[in-house]
Amino acid sequence: MKPSEILRQLQKFPRKMLGQNFLVDDSVAEDMIEAAEVSQDDTIVEIGPGLGALTFPLLTHAARVIAIEADREFATYLRHKKSRQLTVVTGDALKIDWAVTIDGAYKVVANIPYSITFPLLRQTFLLEHKPQVIVLLVQREVAQRLVAKPGTKERGLPTVRAEANAEVKIIRIVKPGSFYPRPKVESAIVRLKIISSRDEEIFWPAVEAGFRHRRQTLANSLCNDLKIPKVRSTEILTEASIKPLARPQELSFEDWQKLSLGLKKVLF
């Protein structure tokens, strides 16, 4: 049954504010499952399952699917399917520690509302029990920000945060026609393979200061936000082999590591 027909039965309309664009292309779901290397032994956390376009294919490949749905009517719809492999949790994924009930390894595979991509990733990176891999269907521009190289305008705080916690790769671009209703933008499947966190190697207040004032030089950003004298901030940057006139988007992850080391020696 098509999403439009199911929605008609439920007497619901897609809510643009909640980013409710329902997947209608089976090949996209299969590509996401393949990207996550889902096997019959896997536990999968799916966020925003909606009407189950990704949920039901996942159930044919995984041992267990935990679907977190904020919309109560959609959650009820999925529960009525009565699959022993499926656990439906009604709630906001940004307020739930889904790993609490999971023993052992798990993966996250989801078509999420685009607006929660960065908050969701930040929350996931902070979990004590992290997933092995995260495969998301997100807005193309968001995916490009996650893999942005130094010197590009797309590079920002989310890029550095992702680099500190995962190996990121765009799997494929997804056209608007793969959804109902059709969004105005292209989407992308992005895979994040979780690595040992390097968060402690980065002095995040410096990164945040830099990208908060991305049109300023780093020397000025550090001086203004971290209250470091301009002369000293220039010295710290120079010692880290970073040009004081550089902008934050020009720095690689390794540059931020070197800068963080120098700042920690001065501030702590």
Secondary structure, DSSP 8 states (H G I E B T S, - for coil): --HHHHHHHHT----GGGT--EE--HHHHHHHHHHTT--TT-EEEEE--TTSTTHHHHHTT-SEEEEEES-HHHHHHHHTT--TTEEEEES-GGG--GGGG--S--EEEEE--GGGHHHHHHHHHH-SS--SEEEEEEEHHHHHHHT--TTSTT--HHHHHHHHHEEEEEEEEE-GGGEES--SS-EEEEEEEE-S--GGGS-HHHHHHHHHTTTS-HHHHHHHHH---HHHHHHHHHHTT--TT--GGG--HHHHHHHHHHHHHHH-
